[in-house]
Amino acid sequence: MRYHFHIAEDGRFVEDEEGQEFSNEHAVRREAIEAGASIARDAFIRGARRIEIDVRMENVPVLKVVISLEIED
């Protein structure tokens, strides 16, 4: 099955037009978490405070990974 990983970073949206093939939802979940962690690292260094990965199959929501950064002085 083909899953699409749409990314939102502090209001900026990047649509995954191609998607990726996965054999099961466990693999999709793992990929979403790994991608979220990698994207968040780079985004937070650039100053972003929140990223979301909205995973869909045939435009039907499957899961959403939300990672945010809060800094307290």
DACOR-V99037 format. One line per field, one symbol per residue. ss: DSSP state (H for helix, E for strand, - for the rest). psi: psi as a letter, one per 40 degrees, with the letter a starting at -180 (. if undefined). burial: I if it has 16 or more other C-alpha atoms within 10 Angstrom, else O. A space follows every 50 residues. Layout:
ss = ???
psi = ???
burial = ???
This chain:
ss = -EEEEEEEE--EEE-----EE---HHHHHHHHHHHHHHHHHHHHHH---E EEEEEEE--EEEEEEEEE-----
psi = ihihghhhhfehhhhgddiihididddddddddddddddddddddeeieh ihhhhihfehhdihhhhihhhh.
burial = OOIIIIIIIOOOOOOOOOIOOOOOOOOIIOOIIOIIIOIIOOIOOOOIII IIIIIIOOOOOOIIIIIOOOOOO
